[in-house]
């Protein structure tokens, strides 16, 4: 190794890859293999945890997202199935005290 290469190697800094703590809704959708609008709907329904910093800035904590997806997997649901189930629960007609 030449002297110049040794000096250069001495001053090089290795940069470690760091995983972000939070991701955008669009990135969370990519991780879930879902569209952005479906991801926003899952956030609104409480399926996907999110932090809203302003009206135009919503982030999804990765650890909370992983935990929620693991909880869904334990009961045998994919993210899409959880969204469909949430939609079905909301659209069921309410029975108003009538015995059928």
C-alpha positions, 0 to 999 in steps of 0.5 A: 500500500502506498503512503498516500493510500494509507493516509487516505484510509486512515481518514475514511469514515464508514457510514452505517445504514440506519433504519428510519424510526418513522416512514411516510404513508406512501412508504408504509403502503409500499411495505404493506403492498397497498395503495396510498389511499388504502393505507390512509383508510387503514390509518383512519380506521385504526388498523395502522398506527400513525402520528399526525404532525400537521394536516399535511404531514402524517408518519407511520412508526415502523416498530408499531407497524411491525407489531400491528402486522404481527398481531394481524398475522397471529389471527390469520389476517393480511392487511388487505383482509383486515381492511375488508373486515373493517369495511364490512363491520362498518357497513352492516345494517344496525338492528334497532331493538327489533327481535326477528 
